[in-house]
Amino acid sequence: MGLVRNLALTLIEKYGKEFTTDFETNKKVVEKYVKFYSKSLRNMVAGYITSYMRKLDRVEEGKGVEGES
């Protein structure tokens, strides 16, 4: 899982403005910047980015992240 997380965070750092909370959109953006031979690896990276962006949205809306006080 470390590979997926590191790759996802690197992509967010470089191309963060292009990612959204929609999995299908993120899947296309990931495929645009990284050529995968494995669909499942691409989907894992896009899924991690999607959940990360949703967490960012919750924090920005003031709801916070579960487990935080």
Phi and psi in degrees as GROMACS dihedral restraints (atoms count N, CA, C in turn):
[ dihedral_restraints ]
;  ai    aj    ak    al  type     phi  dphi    fc
    3     4     5     6     1   -61.8    20    10
    4     5     6     7     1   -38.4    20    10
    6     7     8     9     1   -62.8    20    10
    7     8     9    10     1   -46.0    20    10
    9    10    11    12     1   -61.7    20    10
   10    11    12    13     1   -48.2    20    10
   12    13    14    15     1   -62.5    20    10
   13    14    15    16     1   -47.3    20    10
   15    16    17    18     1   -63.2    20    10
   16    17    18    19     1   -43.2    20    10
   18    19    20    21     1   -64.8    20    10
   19    20    21    22     1   -43.4    20    10
   21    22    23    24     1   -62.6    20    10
   22    23    24    25     1   -45.8    20    10
   24    25    26    27     1   -66.5    20    10
   25    26    27    28     1   -34.9    20    10
   27    28    29    30     1   -64.6    20    10
   28    29    30    31     1   -43.5    20    10
   30    31    32    33     1   -64.6    20    10
   31    32    33    34     1   -40.5    20    10
   33    34    35    36     1   -64.0    20    10
   34    35    36    37     1   -38.9    20    10
   36    37    38    39     1   -64.2    20    10
   37    38    39    40     1   -40.9    20    10
   39    40    41    42     1   -82.8    20    10
   40    41    42    43     1   -40.4    20    10
   42    43    44    45     1  -126.9    20    10
   43    44    45    46     1    32.1    20    10
   45    46    47    48     1   -53.4    20    10
   46    47    48    49     1   -34.2    20    10
   48    49    50    51     1   -67.1    20    10
   49    50    51    52     1   -21.6    20    10
   51    52    53    54     1   -86.1    20    10
   52    53    54    55     1   -15.5    20    10
   54    55    56    57     1   -89.1    20    10
   55    56    57    58     1   147.2    20    10
   57    58    59    60     1  -129.0    20    10
   58    59    60    61     1  -169.1    20    10
   60    61    62    63     1   -92.7    20    10
   61    62    63    64     1     8.0    20    10
   63    64    65    66     1  -100.1    20    10
   64    65    66    67     1   123.3    20    10
   66    67    68    69     1   -61.0    20    10
   67    68    69    70     1   -45.9    20    10
   69    70    71    72     1   -62.0    20    10
   70    71    72    73     1   -41.1    20    10
   72    73    74    75     1   -64.2    20    10
   73    74    75    76     1   -45.3    20    10
   75    76    77    78     1   -64.3    20    10
   76    77    78    79     1   -35.2    20    10
   78    79    80    81     1   -61.4    20    10
   79    80    81    82     1   -41.8    20    10
   81    82    83    84     1   -68.5    20    10
   82    83    84    85     1   -39.2    20    10
   84    85    86    87     1   -66.6    20    10
   85    86    87    88     1   -42.6    20    10
   87    88    89    90     1   -61.2    20    10
   88    89    90    91     1   -44.5    20    10
   90    91    92    93     1   -64.3    20    10
   91    92    93    94     1   -30.3    20    10
   93    94    95    96     1   -65.4    20    10
   94    95    96    97     1   -37.5    20    10
   96    97    98    99     1  -101.0    20    10
   97    98    99   100     1   -21.8    20    10
   99   100   101   102     1  -131.6    20    10
  100   101   102   103     1   128.5    20    10
  102   103   104   105     1   -92.1    20    10
  103   104   105   106     1   112.5    20    10
  105   106   107   108     1  -103.1    20    10
  106   107   108   109     1   146.1    20    10
  108   109   110   111     1   -93.1    20    10
  109   110   111   112     1    -9.7    20    10
  111   112   113   114     1  -121.2    20    10
  112   113   114   115     1   120.8    20    10
  114   115   116   117     1   -64.7    20    10
  115   116   117   118     1   -36.8    20    10
  117   118   119   120     1   -66.3    20    10
  118   119   120   121     1   -36.8    20    10
  120   121   122   123     1   -67.2    20    10
  121   122   123   124     1   -42.8    20    10
  123   124   125   126     1   -59.1    20    10
  124   125   126   127     1   -43.9    20    10
  126   127   128   129     1   -67.1    20    10
  127   128   129   130     1   -36.1    20    10
  129   130   131   132     1   -64.8    20    10
  130   131   132   133     1   -41.9    20    10
  132   133   134   135     1   -65.8    20    10
  133   134   135   136     1   -45.9    20    10
  135   136   137   138     1   -63.2    20    10
  136   137   138   139     1   -38.0    20    10
  138   139   140   141     1   -65.7    20    10
  139   140   141   142     1   -41.5    20    10
  141   142   143   144     1   -63.3    20    10
  142   143   144   145     1   -43.7    20    10
  144   145   146   147     1   -62.7    20    10
  145   146   147   148     1   -41.9    20    10
  147   148   149   150     1   -60.9    20    10
  148   149   150   151     1   -47.1    20    10
  150   151   152   153     1   -67.0    20    10
  151   152   153   154     1   -35.5    20    10
  153   154   155   156     1   -64.1    20    10
  154   155   156   157     1   -44.0    20    10
  156   157   158   159     1   -67.1    20    10
  157   158   159   160     1   -35.1    20    10
  159   160   161   162     1   -65.7    20    10
  160   161   162   163     1   -39.8    20    10
  162   163   164   165     1   -62.6    20    10
  163   164   165   166     1   -42.1    20    10
  165   166   167   168     1   -61.0    20    10
  166   167   168   169     1   -41.1    20    10
  168   169   170   171     1   -62.3    20    10
  169   170   171   172     1   -42.7    20    10
  171   172   173   174     1   -63.4    20    10
  172   173   174   175     1   -40.2    20    10
  174   175   176   177     1   -66.7    20    10
  175   176   177   178     1   -42.0    20    10
  177   178   179   180     1   -66.2    20    10
  178   179   180   181     1   -31.9    20    10
  180   181   182   183     1   -79.2    20    10
  181   182   183   184     1    -8.2    20    10
  183   184   185   186     1    91.1    20    10
  184   185   186   187     1     4.3    20    10
  186   187   188   189     1   -78.4    20    10
  187   188   189   190     1   -24.1    20    10
  189   190   191   192     1    78.2    20    10
  190   191   192   193     1   179.6    20    10
  192   193   194   195     1  -110.6    20    10
  193   194   195   196     1   143.2    20    10
  195   196   197   198     1   -55.2    20    10
  196   197   198   199     1   139.0    20    10
  198   199   200   201     1    94.0    20    10
  199   200   201   202     1   -13.0    20    10
  201   202   203   204     1   -94.6    20    10
  202   203   204   205     1   149.3    20    10
